[in-house]
Every structure is written in structure tokens, then in C-alpha cells.
Amino acid sequence: MNKQEELMDSILNTDLEIIETVRSLQKENWNDENLKNQATDLLQIHDETITKLRSLQNDDGCGCGSDHC
């Protein structure tokens, strides 16, 4: 698995955790501060991972992995 695939896998896993956390928050009527903090942390991780992925794609031309760029 290359670095881009690892980052995309990480994004997917983070997204799934975000969804699970939001569902838990909804069940708690949006009142659980720990879950709110967890959601905030996960969103920050998501954003940082997206930034890393975009950085890699910019380094590789168009990001398709082909030599044409």
C-alpha cells in the first residue's frame, strides 16, 4: 500500500469514527461534552490527513500515478 492509499484508508476510518461519535451524541441529545470533544478531535485529524493527502498529490503532478504529468 502506498502513502496515498494509507492516507485515504486513514480518512475513511476517521470518517467512520466521526459518524459513530455523532450518532452517539444524537442519542445523548447532544449533551455529552466528552463526545463533543471527541468529534472535534476527529474532525481535526480528518482535516490534517486531507492536507497531507493533497500535499502528496501536488508533489506527484496530477496525482494519478502516471508519468504523463
C-alpha positions in Angstrom: 0.0 0.0 0.0 1.5 3.4 -1.0 1.4 6.5 1.1 -1.7 7.9 -0.7 -3.6 4.7 -0.2 -2.6 4.7 3.5 -3.9 8.3 3.9 -7.1 7.5 2.1 -7.6 4.5 4.4 -7.0 6.6 7.4 -9.5 9.2 6.2 -12.1 6.5 5.7 -11.5 5.1 9.2 -11.7 8.6 10.7 -14.9 9.3 8.8 -16.5 6.2 10.2 -15.4 7.2 13.8 -16.9 10.6 13.2 -20.2 9.1 12.1 -20.3 6.8 15.1 -19.5 9.7 17.5 -22.2 11.9 16.0 -24.7 9.1 16.3 -23.7 8.6 20.0 -24.1 12.4 20.5 -27.5 12.3 19.0 -28.6 9.5 21.3 -27.4 11.7 24.2 -29.5 14.6 23.0 -26.2 16.5 22.1 -25.4 17.0 25.8 -22.2 14.9 26.2 -19.1 17.1 26.4 -16.7 14.2 26.0 -18.4 13.1 22.8 -18.4 16.7 21.5 -14.6 16.9 22.2 -14.1 13.6 20.6 -15.9 14.8 17.5 -13.9 18.0 17.4 -10.6 16.0 17.7 -11.7 13.6 15.0 -12.6 16.4 12.6 -9.1 17.9 13.2 -7.4 14.6 12.5 -9.6 14.3 9.3 -8.6 17.8 8.1 -4.9 17.2 8.8 -5.0 13.9 6.9 -6.7 15.6 3.9 -4.0 18.3 3.9 -1.3 15.6 3.9 -3.0 13.8 1.0 -3.4 16.9 -1.0 0.3 17.7 -0.4 1.3 14.3 -1.7 -0.9 14.7 -4.8 0.6 18.1 -5.5 4.1 16.6 -5.4 3.0 13.9 -7.9 1.6 16.3 -10.6 -2.0 15.3 -11.2 -1.9 12.6 -8.6 -2.9 9.7 -10.9 0.5 8.0 -10.5 1.2 8.1 -14.2 4.4 9.6 -15.8 2.4 11.9 -18.1 2.2 14.8 -15.5 
